[in-house]
């Protein structure tokens, strides 16, 4: 039975939501002649999104993929479906529980004496177990005792019967032998019930619990993600949608390569190295590219392995390592839960030998001067200057609220915090940064006071989740492209490098500029104390010689007054 309420009308959408959940699931009926191949009448799985529009898009892709798969299978001989021993054992347990329940519920309805009930029960059990032993030790056939066969097959619940009917003869025999073994353990309880040794019919002969299958990749990934969310929420910093998406994409790659039903304990280091090799040739933004967005993860991996996507820009070393680290974190969880004996992804990384080549550079003086000039009168004006003069990251700036511009001991400062759902890159990112006089003279406080929007720079969050910087970075990239402000390894983040260079050239101590920029202090002593006071930080930041002249201040104040 399906315990879910479908959230759509008609067959075309293929989506539904479970009760008390906003996550959409995909559902499609299997053609009757292919039910044996798939082992089920309906194909269902999570689309891992609460966005209905996105769910429809994903469902359309999956429906198309299945339609092609059904067409390929139609009219062809079907391969033998792999069935594990634990599956056969659990079918036997379902039949045993059904048989025991029937005996328990009906043995007193006919008014037969206890002696007759004892005799009938013993005879039934003896026939079943004798035939099972003959099959096990004397190569007897299942059909040699049709009465026993009918009794056993009649005990199978409907769902189990559908699965059982698709098994090979040897597999069916194994289910029956396991059925007989399970009944043996229940004989004593049934005898006690018949003889009246127990007054409670329901308190005896409890159902046999099913055998739990070895945890699969898909199951452990889901458990890990839920556990990680709980841990982060308890620490006061809930998981961001961007981090959750990174985990999900990473796990989807592993599932697409090895299969979601693969036991977690069977994954080897060689499998993770294969995953790494696939990621090396995987296109970045594959979910958005015209050539790859309609592909399922297994189809994408197949295309990568066949060399069909070599013309597309591949994932960066950082992105590859992030996905491998996510997989490693999942396996670390699996080891802690005793699902696996070791972490096969522990040492599988790409060395960033090209890190220096790819490192960002500061804006060259001429380009920085041009950037400051061209941003006047634009939405980029204050964002660029806050980055340059205070060393803030892009997302730290665009998520600022008016309430984050504060004053202490007569000193104006920017509070970089995670209040009201704001995101921080690391725990050291939370800090108070004095606003240098050069920004105050430009009229920054007056500008903030004039703002009536939720955030100072009114940059919205992406509808599909993520950071405000995801939106602003596109605007800034467009601006720099049209004004020819692009250079190798020079981006918005380069302004932080400019800030660090300015601080170093001003002779600011390392402890001060690290605190101002929110850089982690790797030393042991860095874990002690609360850092420099706002007054000391203000003193240091005022020693910086910023490339902003007094005329700009006068022009800015004049434009604001106008």
C-alpha positions in Angstrom: 0.0 0.0 0.0 1.1 3.5 -0.7 1.1 5.6 2.5 1.4 8.9 0.6 -1.1 11.4 -0.7 -0.4 12.4 -4.2 -0.2 16.2 -4.7 -1.2 16.2 -8.3 -4.1 15.2 -10.5 -3.4 13.2 -13.6 -0.5 11.1 -14.7 1.4 13.6 -16.7 3.3 15.4 -13.8 4.8 12.3 -12.3 5.3 14.1 -8.9 3.9 13.9 -5.4 4.7 14.9 -1.9 4.7 12.7 1.2 2.6 13.8 4.2 4.3 16.4 6.4 7.0 16.9 3.9 7.6 19.6 1.3 10.0 17.5 -0.8 8.8 16.3 -4.1 9.0 12.7 -5.3 8.9 11.2 -8.7 6.5 8.4 -9.6 5.8 6.5 -12.7 3.9 3.2 -13.3 5.8 0.3 -14.8 4.2 -1.4 -17.9 2.7 -4.7 -16.8 4.9 -6.8 -19.0 8.0 -5.2 -17.4 7.0 -5.5 -13.7 9.0 -8.7 -13.4 12.1 -7.0 -14.7 11.8 -4.1 -12.2 10.4 -6.1 -9.4 7.8 -3.4 -8.7 4.7 -1.8 -10.2 5.7 1.8 -9.5 9.0 3.5 -9.7 9.4 6.1 -7.0 12.3 8.2 -5.7 13.0 11.6 -4.2 13.6 14.6 -6.5 15.4 16.3 -3.6 13.7 19.7 -4.1 10.8 21.6 -2.6 10.5 23.8 -5.7 7.5 22.6 -7.7 8.8 24.2 -10.9 12.2 22.5 -10.5 10.4 19.2 -9.6 8.4 19.3 -12.8 11.6 19.9 -14.8 13.3 16.9 -13.2 10.2 14.8 -13.5 10.0 15.5 -17.2 13.6 14.4 -17.6 13.1 11.2 -15.6 9.9 10.4 -17.4 11.6 10.8 -20.8 14.5 8.6 -19.6 12.2 5.9 -18.4 10.1 6.0 -21.6 13.3 5.3 -23.6 14.3 2.6 -21.1 10.9 0.9 -21.4 11.1 1.1 -25.2 14.5 -0.6 -25.2 13.3 -3.4 -23.0 10.0 -3.9 -24.8 10.0 -7.0 -26.9 13.5 -8.2 -25.7 14.4 -11.0 -23.3 14.8 -9.6 -19.9 18.1 -10.2 -17.9 17.9 -12.1 -14.7 17.2 -9.8 -11.8 19.8 -9.9 -9.0 18.3 -11.1 -5.8 20.3 -11.1 -2.5 20.0 -13.8 0.1 18.7 -11.3 2.6 15.8 -10.6 0.2 14.9 -14.3 0.1 15.1 -14.5 3.8 12.8 -11.6 4.3 10.2 -13.1 1.9 10.3 -16.2 4.1 9.9 -14.1 7.2 6.8 -12.4 5.8 5.3 -15.8 4.9 6.1 -17.2 8.4 4.5 -14.2 10.1 1.4 -14.6 8.0 1.2 -18.3 8.6 1.6 -17.9 12.4 -0.9 -15.1 12.5 -3.5 -17.2 10.7 -3.0 -20.1 13.1 -3.1 -17.9 16.1 -6.3 -16.1 15.0 -8.2 -19.2 13.8 -7.2 -22.1 15.9 -10.0 -21.6 18.5 -12.9 -20.8 16.1 -13.9 -24.4 15.2 -14.3 -25.7 18.8 -11.7 -28.4 18.3 -10.1 -29.9 21.4 -6.6 -29.0 22.6 -5.4 -32.4 21.8 -6.6 -32.1 18.2 -5.1 -28.7 17.9 -1.8 -30.0 19.2 -1.9 -32.9 16.7 -2.9 -30.7 13.8 -0.2 -28.2 14.5 2.5 -30.8 15.0 1.5 -32.5 11.7 1.6 -29.3 9.8 5.0 -28.2 11.1 6.4 -31.7 10.6 5.2 -31.9 7.0 6.7 -28.4 6.2 10.0 -29.1 8.0 10.4 -32.7 6.6 9.9 -31.5 3.1 12.4 -28.6 3.6 15.0 -31.1 4.9 14.4 -33.4 1.9 14.9 -30.4 -0.4 18.0 -29.4 1.5 19.7 -32.7 1.9 18.2 -35.2 -0.5 17.6 -33.0 -3.6 13.8 -33.3 -3.4 11.8 -31.0 -5.7 9.4 -28.4 -4.4 6.6 -29.8 -6.5 7.0 -33.3 -4.8 4.6 -32.2 -2.1 1.9 -30.1 -3.6 -0.1 -29.8 -0.3 2.9 -28.3 1.5 3.6 -26.0 -1.5 0.0 -24.7 -1.5 0.1 -24.1 2.3 3.4 -22.1 2.0 2.4 -20.1 -1.1 -1.0 -19.3 0.4 0.9 -17.8 3.4 2.7 -15.2 1.3 1.2 -11.7 1.6 0.1 -10.1 -1.7 3.2 -7.9 -2.0 5.6 -10.7 -1.2 3.7 -13.0 -3.5 4.2 -10.6 -6.5 8.0 -10.7 -5.8 8.1 -14.4 -5.2 6.4 -15.2 -8.5 9.3 -13.5 -10.4 12.0 -15.7 -8.8 13.8 -18.6 -10.4 12.9 -22.1 -9.1 16.1 -22.4 -7.0 15.4 -19.1 -5.4 11.8 -20.1 -4.6 13.1 -23.3 -3.0 15.5 -21.2 -0.9 12.6 -19.1 0.3 10.6 -22.2 1.4 13.6 -23.6 3.3 14.1 -20.3 5.1 10.3 -20.3 5.8 10.6 -23.7 7.5 13.5 -22.6 9.6 11.6 -19.5 10.8 8.6 -21.6 11.8 10.7 -23.9 14.0 11.5 -21.0 16.3 7.7 -20.3 16.8 6.5 -23.8 17.6 7.0 -23.4 21.3 4.9 -20.2 21.5 2.0 -21.8 19.5 2.0 -24.8 21.8 1.8 -22.6 24.8 -1.1 -20.8 23.3 -3.0 -24.0 22.5 -2.5 -25.5 26.0 -3.6 -22.4 27.7 -0.3 -21.8 29.4 -0.6 -18.2 28.6 -3.8 -16.1 29.0 -2.8 -13.5 26.4 -3.2 -14.4 22.7 -1.5 -11.2 21.6 1.3 -11.3 24.1 2.8 -14.5 22.7 4.1 -15.6 19.3 5.3 -12.1 18.3 6.0 -11.4 14.6 9.6 -12.3 13.5 11.5 -9.1 12.7 12.9 -8.8 9.2 16.6 -9.1 8.6 18.1 -5.7 8.1 20.0 -5.4 4.8 23.5 -4.1 4.8 23.3 -0.3 4.7 23.5 1.0 1.2 25.3 4.1 -0.1 21.9 5.8 -0.6 20.7 5.1 2.9 24.0 6.1 4.6 24.2 9.3 2.5 20.6 10.3 3.7 21.4 9.4 7.3 24.7 11.4 7.2 23.0 14.5 5.8 20.2 14.4 8.4 22.8 13.9 11.2 24.9 16.8 9.8 22.0 19.1 9.7 21.1 18.2 13.3 24.6 18.8 14.5 24.9 22.2 12.7 21.5 23.3 14.0 22.5 22.4 17.5 25.7 24.4 17.2 23.6 27.5 16.3 24.7 27.6 12.6 22.1 25.7 10.5 23.3 24.1 7.3 23.1 26.5 4.4 21.3 25.5 1.2 24.6 25.9 -0.7 26.4 23.4 1.6 23.5 21.0 1.4 23.5 21.1 -2.4 27.2 20.4 -2.4 26.7 17.3 -0.3 23.8 16.1 -2.5 25.7 16.6 -5.7 28.7 14.8 -4.3 26.6 11.8 -3.2 24.7 11.7 -6.5 28.0 11.3 -8.3 28.9 8.4 -6.1 25.5 6.8 -6.5 25.5 7.4 -10.3 28.8 5.6 -10.6 28.3 2.7 -8.2 24.5 2.5 -7.8 22.5 3.5 -4.7 21.9 -0.1 -3.7 25.6 -0.9 -3.3 26.4 -1.8 0.3 28.5 0.9 1.9 31.0 -1.7 3.2 31.7 -2.9 -0.4 33.0 0.4 -1.6 36.8 0.3 -2.1 39.5 2.9 -2.5 39.7 2.0 -6.1 36.1 2.9 -6.5 36.8 6.4 -5.0 39.8 6.8 -7.3 37.5 6.0 -10.2 35.1 8.7 -8.9 37.9 11.2 -8.7 38.9 10.3 -12.3 35.3 10.9 -13.5 35.1 14.2 -11.7 38.4 15.4 -13.4 36.6 15.2 -16.7 33.1 16.3 -15.5 31.9 19.7 -16.9 31.3 22.4 -14.4 27.7 23.7 -14.2 26.6 20.5 -15.9 23.0 21.0 -14.6 22.8 24.3 -16.5 24.7 23.5 -19.8 22.6 22.8 -22.8 24.6 19.7 -23.7 24.2 18.1 -20.2 21.3 19.5 -18.3 18.8 16.8 -19.5 21.2 14.0 -18.6 20.7 11.9 -15.5 23.8 11.4 -13.3 24.5 7.9 -14.7 24.1 9.2 -18.2 26.4 12.1 -17.5 29.1 9.7 -16.1 28.7 7.5 -19.2 29.2 10.5 -21.4 32.3 11.6 -19.4 33.8 8.1 -19.6 33.2 7.9 -23.4 35.0 11.2 -23.9 32.0 13.0 -25.3 32.3 16.1 -23.1 36.0 16.9 -23.4 35.2 20.1 -25.2 33.5 21.5 -22.2 35.2 23.3 -19.3 35.8 20.8 -16.5 35.5 21.2 -12.7 38.2 23.0 -10.9 40.6 21.3 -8.6 38.9 23.0 -5.6 35.4 21.7 -6.7 36.7 18.2 -7.2 38.3 18.1 -3.8 35.2 19.6 -2.2 33.1 16.7 -3.6 35.7 14.1 -2.5 35.8 15.7 1.0 32.0 15.4 1.2 32.2 11.7 0.3 35.0 11.2 2.8 32.9 12.9 5.5 30.0 10.5 4.7 32.3 7.5 5.0 33.8 8.8 8.3 30.2 8.8 9.6 29.7 5.3 8.2 32.8 4.1 10.2 31.5 5.8 13.4 28.1 4.0 12.9 29.9 0.7 12.3 28.4 0.5 8.8 31.9 0.3 7.3 35.3 -0.8 8.6 37.3 2.0 7.0 37.1 5.2 5.0 38.1 4.5 1.4 38.0 8.2 0.5 40.3 9.3 3.3 43.4 10.0 1.2 42.0 10.4 -2.3 42.5 14.0 -3.2 44.0 16.1 -6.0 47.1 17.9 -5.0 46.8 21.6 -5.7 50.1 21.9 -7.5 48.6 24.6 -9.6 47.3 26.5 -6.6 49.8 29.3 -7.0 49.1 29.7 -10.7 45.4 30.0 -10.0 45.7 32.2 -7.0 44.0 35.6 -7.3 46.1 38.7 -7.6 45.5 42.3 -6.4 44.1 44.8 -8.8 47.0 46.5 -10.6 47.2 50.2 -9.7 46.0 51.4 -13.1 43.1 49.0 -13.2 42.1 49.8 -9.6 42.1 53.5 -10.4 39.9 52.8 -13.4 37.5 50.6 -11.3 37.1 53.3 -8.7 36.5 55.9 -11.4 33.9 53.9 -13.4 31.9 52.7 -10.3 31.0 56.3 -9.4 27.3 56.7 -9.6 26.6 53.0 -9.9 25.3 50.2 -7.6 28.9 49.1 -7.3 30.2 52.3 -5.7 30.0 51.5 -2.0 30.4 47.7 -2.4 33.8 48.1 -4.1 35.0 50.7 -1.6 34.0 48.7 1.5 35.8 45.7 0.1 38.9 47.8 -0.6 39.0 49.8 2.6 37.7 47.2 5.1 38.8 43.9 3.6 35.3 42.4 3.6 34.4 39.5 1.4 31.7 39.9 -1.3 29.0 38.0 0.5 29.8 39.7 3.8 29.1 43.0 2.2 26.0 42.3 0.2 24.2 40.7 3.1 24.9 43.7 5.5 21.8 45.2 7.1 21.6 48.8 8.3 21.7 47.5 11.9 25.1 46.0 11.2 26.6 49.5 11.0 27.2 50.3 14.6 29.0 52.7 16.9 31.1 51.9 20.0 33.1 54.4 22.1 32.4 57.0 19.3 33.9 54.7 16.7 31.8 53.6 13.7 32.3 50.0 12.7 30.9 47.2 10.6 29.6 44.1 12.5 30.2 41.0 10.4 27.9 38.4 12.0 25.5 35.6 11.4 22.5 37.2 12.9 19.1 37.1 11.0 20.2 34.1 8.8 23.4 35.7 7.5 26.1 33.4 6.4 29.8 33.3 7.5 32.6 31.5 5.7 34.4 30.4 8.9 34.0 31.0 12.6 36.8 33.6 12.4 34.8 35.6 9.9 32.7 37.1 12.7 34.4 40.3 13.6 34.0 44.1 14.1 35.8 46.2 11.5 36.3 49.9 12.1 35.1 52.1 9.3 38.1 54.2 8.1 37.7 57.9 8.0 38.1 57.9 4.2 34.7 56.1 3.9 33.2 58.3 6.6 34.2 61.4 4.6 32.7 59.9 1.5 29.4 59.9 3.4 29.0 56.2 4.1 27.0 56.7 7.3 24.7 59.2 5.6 24.2 56.6 2.8 23.3 53.8 5.2 20.8 56.1 7.0 19.1 56.8 3.7 18.5 53.1 3.0 14.9 51.7 3.5 15.5 48.2 2.3 16.1 45.0 4.3 19.8 44.9 3.3 21.9 48.0 2.7 22.6 47.1 -1.0 19.2 45.5 -1.7 20.7 42.3 -3.3 18.1 39.5 -3.2 18.8 35.9 -2.4 18.6 33.4 -5.3 15.1 31.8 -5.5 16.6 28.3 -5.7 18.7 28.9 -2.6 22.3 30.1 -2.1 24.0 33.3 -1.2 23.3 37.0 -2.2 26.8 37.0 -3.6 25.6 34.5 -6.3 23.4 37.3 -7.7 25.8 40.2 -7.2 28.8 38.4 -8.7 27.0 38.1 -12.0 26.3 41.9 -12.0 29.9 42.7 -11.1 31.2 40.3 -13.8 29.0 41.9 -16.4 30.1 45.4 -15.3 33.8 44.5 -15.5 33.3 42.8 -18.9 31.7 45.8 -20.6 34.3 48.2 -19.2 37.3 46.1 -20.0 38.3 45.6 -16.4 39.2 41.9 -16.7 42.6 40.4 -16.3 44.0 37.0 -15.5 43.5 36.0 -11.9 41.9 39.4 -11.1 38.3 39.2 -9.7 36.2 41.0 -7.1 38.1 39.0 -4.4 41.3 40.7 -5.6 40.1 43.8 -3.6 40.8 41.8 -0.4 44.3 41.2 -1.7 44.6 44.9 -2.3 43.5 45.6 1.3 46.1 43.1 2.7 48.9 44.7 0.7 47.8 48.2 1.8 47.8 47.0 5.5 51.2 45.3 5.1 52.7 48.4 3.5 51.3 50.5 6.3 53.3 48.4 8.8 50.1 47.0 10.5 51.0 44.0 12.7 50.0 40.6 11.4 47.6 40.0 14.3 45.8 43.2 13.5 45.3 42.8 9.7 44.3 39.1 10.3 41.6 40.2 12.8 40.4 43.0 10.4 40.2 40.6 7.4 38.8 37.6 9.4 41.7 35.4 8.4 42.3 32.4 10.7 45.3 32.5 13.0 46.9 29.1 12.7 49.0 29.5 15.9 48.1 28.0 19.3 48.1 31.5 20.8 45.5 32.5 18.3 42.9 30.4 20.2 43.4 32.6 23.3 41.9 35.9 24.2 39.3 38.1 22.4 41.7 40.0 20.2 42.5 43.7 19.8 39.9 46.3 21.0 37.9 48.3 18.5 39.9 51.4 19.5 43.3 49.7 18.6 41.9 48.4 15.3 40.7 51.9 14.5 44.2 53.3 15.2 45.8 50.7 12.9 43.3 51.0 10.0 43.8 54.8 9.9 47.5 54.3 9.1 46.5 52.8 5.7 47.0 55.1 2.7 44.0 54.4 0.5 44.0 55.3 -3.2 41.0 57.6 -2.7 41.6 61.3 -3.0 39.9 64.2 -1.2 38.2 65.4 -4.4 36.2 62.1 -4.6 35.0 62.8 -1.1 33.9 66.3 -2.1 32.2 65.1 -5.3 30.4 62.3 -3.4 29.1 64.6 -0.7 28.0 67.1 -3.3 26.1 64.4 -5.3 24.4 63.2 -2.1 23.4 66.7 -1.2 22.0 67.2 -4.7 
